Amino acid sequence: MDKVAPTILAVRGVTKRFAIGDDEIEALARIDIAMAAGEFVCMIGASGCGKSTLLRIVAGFEEPTSGGVAVQGKPITGPGSDRGMVFQDYALFPWMSVHQNIGFGPRQRQLPRREVQAIADEFVRLVGLERFADRYPSQLSGGMKQRVAIARVLANNATILLMDEPFGALDALTREQLQRELLQIWARTGVTIIFVTHSVEEAVLLADRVLVMSAGPGRIENDIRIDLPRPRDVSSPEFNAVRRDVARRLTSHLAPVQAASH
Amino acid sequence: MSEQVTTLPEGAKSIATEAPALPRRRRQLQERLTAAMLGTSFPVLLVVLWHVGVKYTGTRLIPSPYDVAVMMYDFTFGGIYDDAFSASILTHIWKSMTRVYGGFLMAALIGIPLGLMIGRIKLLRQLLDPTINVLRPIPVTAWLPLSMIFFGLGPNAAIFLVFLGAFYPILLNTIFGVRSVDVRLFEAAAMLGCSGSAMFRQVVFPASLPSIFNGLRVAHGFAWILIVVGEMTGVPTGLGSVIMDGRTLSRTDLVVTGMIVIGAMGFITDRLIVQISNRVLSWSPQHSG
């Protein structure tokens, strides 16, 4: 995309060690990432390569052992509304309706009631859930729940979306539809997205850049720019060439069994 | 969920929805009637066995169901024995209820906030958990002498005993509820800008509500159980004191009458709590309906 866009997110020298019993495990070895505003970055890698840990550090849920994360030049100190996490298992508030879930962030900002309503209405519309606004999460399908989760962080003015295998639990049809919708929302709102996945196809379909990670300790092996024009056609030869290239780089760090998943 | 076709005109819609709804409603009614019949047939059988047992053994220590029915009538309407207990049922129920709900509400008012904090704040948990677990196994009846010293003879000692019995189930279920909330909900709330006391009000409390209601229901049952013990502390009125009086007067018909009234009150109020919890927890798939 735009090469002169300012850096919105900087991960500098982040490492993470966990103590397990008497052992210490190095989960992340010195990660450096710079992301431009509006960029769509996918992180891909085997389970245990630390991609979720890295995402949680960026979200502020965990502290790095060394190094730091800065958003728009300011170091982060914990969770913040500028970075919105979309969890694989949704993490919606089950006692709130769709509308109330989406209005949760604006409510925390002590906005007037009418303004909260208006914002919630707007983002309910953005994800096309007008007819389900009064339903509880337990009455929704997985795809709808994930739409609510996305709308919930966008309604809170998140400029960076952190998505941890958000479509991993969905069936193939719903996943494709949500991928399309996410790209539309991304184009319309200009948010910056970090998207963790272990599907090569999903990464190549969505991302401006794919970061290929490898495990033991987790590190970024490749930083691949995807220059395919959008909308991308998963059945085109160009798409397949890129997909093969990414898959080849991934498999060079992976056991063959795990590489077979797509 | 409803699959009503909203585009149909009013008349057509009512025909379309009512035609299949009627047999379904009738089937539901039938099912409910069967359940009610089965539910009442067993107590009826017990009463018959009771009657036969009393008649067959010729015991004078146990009243027959008929004796109890007469006593119940007199207790409710008077006009048969015309003694201190005639037509006094409402007074006793009311007095007992003030003690049951005095103790129960106090247990809820202290137990729920304390449980939320213990569940969420590690320091508080480490400070209080051992104490709670030592105090909890002490039977409420063991507190009877001390509570009479603390509160004297009278209703306050009864309220205190009910409070003690109701407190632990509420406290423990609240702590358990907080501890079993998905951590991601707290993370999600934190990332959406929620913290401090707002976190307690808006996330910790509602997320723990299903477990809190379990605790309230168990505690409410205990509160009615403990009313007899509570009213052993020398109060003149209340269903527990009626039973104690029946014992000293060797009037077992009065004892059994008091038992039945307590059972009925406990049953009715328990249904009420279930109704309230189903309404409040209508978002939870385990509770709606």
HADDOCK unambig.tbl for C-alpha pairs under 7 A between the chains (distance, minus, plus):
assign (segid A and resid 79 and name CA) (segid B and resid 190 and name CA) 6.18 0.50 0.50
assign (segid A and resid 79 and name CA) (segid B and resid 191 and name CA) 4.79 0.50 0.50
assign (segid A and resid 80 and name CA) (segid B and resid 191 and name CA) 4.96 0.50 0.50
assign (segid A and resid 80 and name CA) (segid B and resid 192 and name CA) 6.88 0.50 0.50
assign (segid A and resid 80 and name CA) (segid B and resid 193 and name CA) 6.45 0.50 0.50
assign (segid A and resid 81 and name CA) (segid B and resid 191 and name CA) 5.37 0.50 0.50
assign (segid A and resid 81 and name CA) (segid B and resid 192 and name CA) 5.19 0.50 0.50
assign (segid A and resid 81 and name CA) (segid B and resid 193 and name CA) 5.87 0.50 0.50
assign (segid A and resid 84 and name CA) (segid B and resid 191 and name CA) 6.56 0.50 0.50
assign (segid A and resid 91 and name CA) (segid B and resid 184 and name CA) 5.85 0.50 0.50
assign (segid A and resid 91 and name CA) (segid B and resid 185 and name CA) 5.49 0.50 0.50
assign (segid A and resid 91 and name CA) (segid B and resid 188 and name CA) 6.80 0.50 0.50
assign (segid A and resid 92 and name CA) (segid B and resid 185 and name CA) 6.99 0.50 0.50
assign (segid A and resid 93 and name CA) (segid B and resid 185 and name CA) 6.74 0.50 0.50
assign (segid A and resid 94 and name CA) (segid B and resid 283 and name CA) 6.63 0.50 0.50
assign (segid A and resid 95 and name CA) (segid B and resid 283 and name CA) 5.32 0.50 0.50
assign (segid A and resid 105 and name CA) (segid B and resid 192 and name CA) 4.83 0.50 0.50
assign (segid A and resid 105 and name CA) (segid B and resid 193 and name CA) 6.39 0.50 0.50
assign (segid A and resid 108 and name CA) (segid B and resid 193 and name CA) 5.94 0.50 0.50
assign (segid A and resid 108 and name CA) (segid B and resid 194 and name CA) 5.91 0.50 0.50
assign (segid A and resid 136 and name CA) (segid B and resid 283 and name CA) 5.86 0.50 0.50
assign (segid A and resid 138 and name CA) (segid B and resid 285 and name CA) 6.64 0.50 0.50
assign (segid A and resid 156 and name CA) (segid B and resid 192 and name CA) 6.72 0.50 0.50
